[in-house]
Amino acid sequence: MGNSTLSRSRRALAANPALDVTVIAPATNQSGTGDSFNTGPIDVSPAATASAFPATAVAGFPADTIFYGVTHALPAPPDLVVSGINQGQNVGDLTELSGTVGAGLTAARLGIPAIAVSTAFGADLDYGEAATYTAALVERSRRSRALRARLAPAKEPTALVLNVNFPTCTTGETRGVVVVPLGQITTITGYAPGAGTLVVPEVQSLPPFEIDCQAPASDGFANDLEALRAGFATVTPLGANLGGVTRPLKAFRVLEGLPF
């Protein structure tokens, strides 16, 4: 996450006087590092966001910032972790490589619910919608006991991550927010006869970097890849190990109506 995107998300959250915001972030860009972490010494130093808000820079992976913050820097575990806003979508299979999602997963494994936020690549990146939505989502979590219970079930040792992705539209605009499951970039839909005893896989691919915010609207989307490609922001609940979420998606549909 760049300093400018960090500052944007921090400003949106700090505008809420009911929140106590602490910024602990990697010292350098850590895109593509997943949930990797260090077991040796790491350098930790005072820093500041682009808007001069006090922060702590950790010379390590995104997961290192979570471990350091929760086990050392903060007097008590936070109620919620916000990771991002990241530059570049983290949908489908890409979530396995995402440092932004990796930080969220690390928090979830420690029992702390998290929100991982990304804005899709594009010529003119604008983090305003994602920042506004994230601030509204955090406030909804603060005010809603029911949502907090869904994100951190009392009988479970781990919490959930809400993986949020906003499109970058070259034409048109973001068409709404949908709660959808995680997709796959490439799937096998069947097999066709080949030469002799061979069979040939029939492959369907959904390139994650192609977005058309004016594509024909669908009545519903099977996954986050389909929705983001059609110009919708996506919210995908993730288990602490990218596994399935036991609660039905409809339990999170209320998040579709938050402002952006």
C-alpha positions as CSV (number, residue, x, y, z in Angstrom):
1,M,0.0,0.0,0.0
2,G,1.4,3.4,-1.0
3,N,1.7,6.2,1.5
4,S,-1.0,8.2,-0.4
5,T,-3.5,5.4,-0.3
6,L,-2.7,4.8,3.4
7,S,-3.3,8.5,4.1
8,R,-6.7,8.4,2.2
9,S,-8.0,5.5,4.2
10,R,-6.7,6.9,7.5
11,R,-8.4,10.3,6.9
12,A,-11.7,8.6,6.1
13,L,-11.6,6.7,9.4
14,A,-10.1,9.5,11.5
15,A,-13.0,11.7,10.5
16,N,-15.2,9.7,12.8
17,P,-14.7,11.0,16.3
18,A,-16.0,7.7,17.8
19,L,-12.9,5.9,16.4
20,D,-9.4,5.6,17.9
21,V,-7.2,5.0,14.8
22,T,-3.7,3.6,15.1
23,V,-1.5,3.3,11.9
24,I,1.0,0.5,11.7
25,A,2.1,-0.3,8.2
26,P,4.9,-1.9,6.1
27,A,7.8,0.5,5.4
28,T,7.8,-0.4,1.7
29,N,5.3,-1.8,-0.8
30,Q,4.6,-5.5,-0.1
31,S,2.2,-6.4,-2.8
32,G,2.2,-10.1,-3.7
33,T,3.6,-11.3,-0.3
34,G,0.5,-13.0,0.9
35,D,0.5,-13.9,4.6
36,S,4.3,-14.3,4.8
37,F,5.9,-13.2,8.0
38,N,9.4,-12.9,9.5
39,T,10.8,-14.9,12.4
40,G,14.1,-12.9,12.6
41,P,14.7,-9.3,13.7
42,I,12.8,-6.5,11.9
43,D,13.3,-2.8,12.1
44,V,10.4,-0.8,13.5
45,S,10.6,3.0,13.4
46,P,8.4,6.1,13.9
47,A,6.9,7.4,10.6
48,A,4.0,9.5,9.3
49,T,1.4,9.2,6.6
50,A,1.3,11.6,3.6
51,S,-1.0,13.8,5.7
52,A,1.4,13.8,8.6
53,F,-0.6,11.5,10.9
54,P,1.7,9.7,13.3
55,A,2.4,6.1,12.2
56,T,4.8,3.2,12.8
57,A,6.7,1.7,9.9
58,V,7.6,-2.0,10.0
59,A,10.3,-3.2,7.7
60,G,8.6,-6.5,7.0
61,F,5.5,-8.1,5.5
62,P,1.9,-6.9,6.1
63,A,1.4,-9.9,8.4
64,D,4.4,-8.6,10.5
65,T,2.5,-5.3,11.1
66,I,-0.4,-7.3,12.6
67,F,1.7,-9.5,14.8
68,Y,3.7,-6.4,16.0
69,G,0.7,-4.3,16.6
70,V,-1.4,-6.9,18.4
71,T,1.3,-8.5,20.5
72,H,3.5,-5.5,21.3
73,A,2.6,-2.0,20.2
74,L,-1.0,-1.7,21.3
75,P,-2.1,-1.9,25.0
76,A,-5.0,-4.2,24.0
77,P,-6.1,-6.0,20.8
78,P,-8.0,-3.7,18.4
79,D,-11.7,-4.2,17.8
80,L,-11.1,-4.2,14.0
81,V,-8.2,-4.2,11.5
82,V,-8.4,-2.3,8.3
83,S,-5.8,-3.3,5.6
84,G,-5.5,-1.0,2.6
85,I,-6.6,0.7,0.5
86,N,-4.5,-1.4,-1.9
87,Q,-3.7,-0.4,-5.5
88,G,-4.9,-3.3,-7.7
89,Q,-7.8,-5.7,-7.3
90,N,-7.6,-8.8,-5.0
91,V,-10.3,-11.0,-6.3
92,G,-10.6,-14.7,-7.1
93,D,-7.3,-16.6,-7.0
94,L,-5.4,-13.3,-6.5
95,T,-6.4,-13.2,-2.9
96,E,-3.9,-16.0,-2.1
97,L,-1.0,-13.7,-3.1
98,S,-2.3,-10.5,-1.7
99,G,-0.4,-8.8,1.1
100,T,-3.5,-6.7,1.9
101,V,-5.6,-9.8,2.3
102,G,-2.7,-11.5,4.1
103,A,-2.7,-8.9,6.8
104,G,-6.5,-9.4,7.2
105,L,-6.1,-13.1,7.5
106,T,-3.4,-12.8,10.1
107,A,-5.7,-10.6,12.2
108,A,-8.6,-13.0,11.8
109,R,-6.4,-15.9,13.0
110,L,-5.8,-13.9,16.1
111,G,-9.5,-13.6,16.6
112,I,-9.8,-10.0,15.3
113,P,-12.2,-9.2,12.4
114,A,-10.6,-7.4,9.5
115,I,-11.5,-5.5,6.3
116,A,-9.1,-5.7,3.3
117,V,-9.8,-3.0,0.8
118,S,-8.5,-2.7,-2.8
119,T,-9.2,-0.5,-5.8
120,A,-8.8,-2.0,-9.3
121,F,-5.9,-1.0,-11.6
122,G,-6.8,1.7,-14.1
123,A,-5.5,4.8,-15.8
124,D,-7.0,7.2,-13.3
125,L,-7.1,5.6,-9.9
126,D,-9.5,7.2,-7.4
127,Y,-9.6,5.9,-3.9
128,G,-12.5,8.1,-2.8
129,E,-15.3,5.6,-3.2
130,A,-13.4,2.8,-1.5
131,A,-12.4,5.2,1.4
132,T,-16.0,6.4,1.9
133,Y,-17.4,2.8,1.8
134,T,-14.7,1.6,4.2
135,A,-15.5,4.3,6.7
136,A,-19.2,3.5,6.5
137,L,-18.5,-0.2,6.9
138,V,-16.4,0.4,10.0
139,E,-19.1,2.6,11.5
140,R,-21.7,-0.1,10.8
141,S,-19.5,-2.6,12.5
142,R,-19.1,-0.3,15.5
143,R,-22.8,0.3,15.8
144,S,-24.2,-3.2,15.0
145,R,-23.8,-5.9,17.5
146,A,-25.2,-8.4,15.0
147,L,-22.6,-7.6,12.4
148,R,-19.8,-7.8,15.0
149,A,-21.2,-11.3,16.0
150,R,-21.1,-12.4,12.3
151,L,-17.5,-11.2,11.9
152,A,-16.2,-12.7,15.2
153,P,-18.4,-15.5,16.4
154,A,-18.1,-15.9,20.2
155,K,-17.7,-19.7,19.9
156,E,-15.0,-19.6,17.2
157,P,-11.2,-19.0,17.9
158,T,-10.9,-17.1,14.6
159,A,-12.7,-14.2,13.0
160,L,-13.6,-13.3,9.4
161,V,-12.2,-10.9,6.8
162,L,-14.4,-8.8,4.5
163,N,-12.5,-8.6,1.2
164,V,-13.7,-5.3,-0.5
165,N,-12.8,-4.4,-4.1
166,F,-13.8,-1.3,-6.0
167,P,-13.7,-1.1,-9.8
168,T,-11.8,1.6,-11.7
169,C,-14.1,2.6,-14.6
170,T,-12.8,4.1,-17.8
171,T,-16.4,4.8,-18.8
172,G,-19.4,4.8,-16.7
173,E,-19.3,4.6,-12.9
174,T,-19.4,2.1,-10.1
175,R,-22.8,0.5,-10.4
176,G,-23.3,-0.7,-6.8
177,V,-22.0,-3.0,-4.1
178,V,-22.7,-6.7,-4.1
179,V,-21.9,-9.5,-1.6
180,V,-20.5,-12.4,-3.5
181,P,-18.3,-15.5,-3.0
182,L,-14.7,-15.9,-4.1
183,G,-14.3,-16.9,-7.7
184,Q,-11.7,-18.7,-9.8
185,I,-9.9,-17.1,-12.7
186,T,-9.7,-20.3,-14.6
187,T,-12.1,-23.3,-14.4
188,I,-12.6,-26.5,-16.2
189,T,-16.1,-26.8,-17.6
190,G,-15.8,-30.1,-19.4
191,Y,-13.7,-32.3,-21.7
192,A,-13.9,-32.8,-25.4
193,P,-12.6,-35.9,-27.3
194,G,-9.1,-35.6,-28.6
195,A,-6.9,-37.8,-30.8
196,G,-6.9,-41.5,-29.9
197,T,-7.5,-41.9,-26.2
198,L,-6.8,-38.2,-25.3
199,V,-9.4,-35.8,-24.0
200,V,-9.0,-32.0,-24.2
201,P,-10.1,-29.8,-21.2
202,E,-12.6,-27.1,-22.0
203,V,-11.4,-24.0,-20.1
204,Q,-13.3,-20.9,-19.1
205,S,-11.3,-17.9,-18.0
206,L,-12.4,-14.6,-16.4
207,P,-9.4,-12.2,-16.7
208,P,-9.5,-10.2,-13.5
209,F,-8.1,-7.0,-15.0
210,E,-10.8,-6.4,-17.6
211,I,-13.5,-4.2,-16.3
212,D,-16.5,-2.7,-18.3
213,C,-18.7,-0.5,-16.1
214,Q,-21.2,-0.3,-18.9
215,A,-21.5,-4.0,-19.6
216,P,-25.1,-5.4,-19.7
217,A,-26.2,-5.7,-16.1
218,S,-26.8,-9.1,-14.6
219,D,-29.6,-10.2,-12.3
220,G,-27.0,-11.9,-10.1
221,F,-23.3,-12.8,-10.1
222,A,-21.8,-16.1,-9.3
223,N,-18.6,-14.7,-7.8
224,D,-16.4,-11.6,-7.2
225,L,-14.7,-11.8,-10.5
226,E,-17.9,-11.6,-12.5
227,A,-19.2,-8.7,-10.5
228,L,-16.0,-6.6,-10.5
229,R,-15.6,-7.1,-14.3
230,A,-19.1,-5.7,-14.7
231,G,-18.3,-2.5,-12.7
232,F,-19.7,-3.5,-9.3
233,A,-17.8,-3.2,-6.0
234,T,-17.6,-6.5,-4.3
235,V,-17.6,-7.7,-0.7
236,T,-16.5,-11.3,0.0
237,P,-16.5,-12.8,3.5
238,L,-13.4,-14.9,3.9
239,G,-12.5,-17.5,6.6
240,A,-9.2,-17.0,8.4
241,N,-7.5,-19.5,6.1
242,L,-9.4,-18.5,2.9
243,G,-11.8,-21.3,3.7
244,G,-15.5,-21.3,3.4
245,V,-17.7,-19.1,5.7
246,T,-20.3,-21.0,7.6
247,R,-22.8,-18.1,7.7
248,P,-24.8,-17.6,4.5
249,L,-24.0,-14.7,2.3
250,K,-27.4,-13.2,2.9
251,A,-26.3,-12.5,6.4
252,F,-24.0,-9.8,5.0
253,R,-26.4,-8.4,2.3
254,V,-27.0,-5.3,4.5
255,L,-23.5,-4.2,3.5
256,E,-24.7,-3.7,-0.1
257,G,-26.6,-0.6,1.0
258,L,-23.7,1.4,2.5
259,P,-22.7,4.6,0.9
260,F,-19.7,5.0,-1.4
